[in-house]
C-alpha cells in the first residue's frame, strides 16, 4: 500500500485530497479482502451446520468494532452504523450462496 503523507504535512487542499484518495483506495482494498473472508464463510458454514445470520456473532462483531473505534478515537456510533451496513450486506451475500436469500 502506498505511504500516506501525514495530514499535518499537507500544505494545500490538493495535497490533502490526493492523500484522501489514496486512503479511500486502501479502504476499498481492505474491504475486498474482507469480502473474500465472507465468501470463504459461505463455503464453510454448510459443513458446520451454520446459517448465514448468527445474531450473537453479529452483536459480538459490533461490540468489538465499537470498542476498537473508541480506543482509536473514532465515533463508536458511526463505526456501528457503518459495520451494521457491512454486516447486513455480508449476510445477504452469504444467503445468496447458501440458497437462503
C-alpha positions as CSV (number, residue, x, y, z in Angstrom):
1,X,0.0,0.0,0.0
2,X,1.3,3.5,-0.8
3,X,2.6,5.5,2.1
4,X,0.4,8.4,3.1
5,X,1.7,11.9,3.9
6,X,0.5,12.8,7.4
7,X,-2.3,15.4,7.4
8,X,-0.2,18.0,9.1
9,X,2.3,17.8,6.3
10,X,-0.2,18.6,3.6
11,X,0.1,22.2,2.7
12,X,-2.9,22.6,0.3
13,X,-6.3,21.1,-0.3
14,X,-5.0,19.5,-3.4
15,X,-2.3,17.6,-1.5
16,X,-4.8,16.7,1.2
17,X,-7.3,15.4,-1.5
18,X,-4.6,13.2,-3.1
19,X,-4.0,11.6,0.3
20,X,-7.7,11.1,1.0
21,X,-8.0,9.4,-2.5
22,X,-5.1,7.1,-1.6
23,X,-6.6,6.3,1.7
24,X,-10.0,5.6,0.1
25,X,-8.3,3.1,-2.3
26,X,-6.6,1.4,0.6
27,X,-10.0,1.1,2.4
28,X,-11.6,-0.4,-0.7
29,X,-8.7,-2.9,-1.0
30,X,-9.2,-3.9,2.7
31,X,-13.0,-4.3,2.1
32,X,-12.3,-6.5,-0.9
33,X,-10.1,-8.7,1.3
34,X,-12.9,-8.8,4.0
35,X,-15.4,-10.0,1.3
36,X,-13.0,-12.8,0.4
37,X,-13.4,-14.0,4.1
38,X,-17.1,-13.7,3.8
39,X,-17.1,-15.8,0.7
40,X,-15.0,-18.4,2.5
41,X,-17.5,-18.4,5.3
42,X,-20.2,-19.2,2.8
43,X,-18.2,-22.3,1.9
44,X,-17.5,-23.4,5.4
45,X,-20.9,-22.7,7.1
46,X,-22.8,-25.5,5.5
47,X,-20.3,-28.1,6.7
48,X,-20.6,-26.8,10.2
49,X,-24.4,-26.5,10.0
50,X,-24.4,-22.8,10.4
51,X,-26.8,-20.3,8.9
52,X,-25.7,-17.0,7.2
53,X,-27.1,-15.0,10.1
54,X,-25.9,-15.7,13.6
55,X,-27.3,-13.0,15.8
56,X,-24.9,-13.5,18.7
57,X,-21.9,-13.2,16.3
58,X,-23.4,-10.1,14.7
59,X,-23.6,-8.4,18.1
60,X,-20.1,-9.6,19.1
61,X,-18.6,-8.1,15.9
62,X,-20.5,-4.8,16.5
63,X,-19.3,-4.6,20.1
64,X,-15.7,-5.3,19.1
65,X,-15.9,-2.6,16.5
66,X,-17.4,-0.1,18.9
67,X,-14.7,-0.8,21.5
68,X,-11.9,-0.7,18.9
69,X,-13.2,2.5,17.3
70,X,-13.5,4.2,20.7
71,X,-9.9,3.2,21.5
72,X,-8.7,4.6,18.2
73,X,-10.5,7.9,18.6
74,X,-13.4,7.2,16.2
75,X,-17.0,7.9,17.0
76,X,-18.4,4.5,18.1
77,X,-21.9,5.4,16.8
78,X,-20.5,6.0,13.3
79,X,-18.5,2.8,13.4
80,X,-21.5,0.8,14.5
81,X,-23.7,2.2,11.7
82,X,-21.1,1.5,9.1
83,X,-20.5,-2.1,10.3
84,X,-24.1,-2.9,10.6
85,X,-24.5,-1.9,6.9
86,X,-21.4,-4.0,6.1
87,X,-22.7,-7.0,8.1
88,X,-26.1,-6.9,6.5
89,X,-24.6,-6.8,3.1
90,X,-22.3,-9.7,4.0
91,X,-25.2,-11.8,5.3
92,X,-27.2,-11.2,2.2
93,X,-24.2,-12.3,0.1
94,X,-23.9,-15.5,2.2
95,X,-27.6,-16.2,1.9
96,X,-27.5,-16.0,-1.9
97,X,-24.7,-18.5,-1.9
98,X,-26.3,-20.7,0.7
99,X,-29.6,-20.6,-1.2
100,X,-31.5,-18.8,1.6
101,X,-31.8,-15.4,0.0
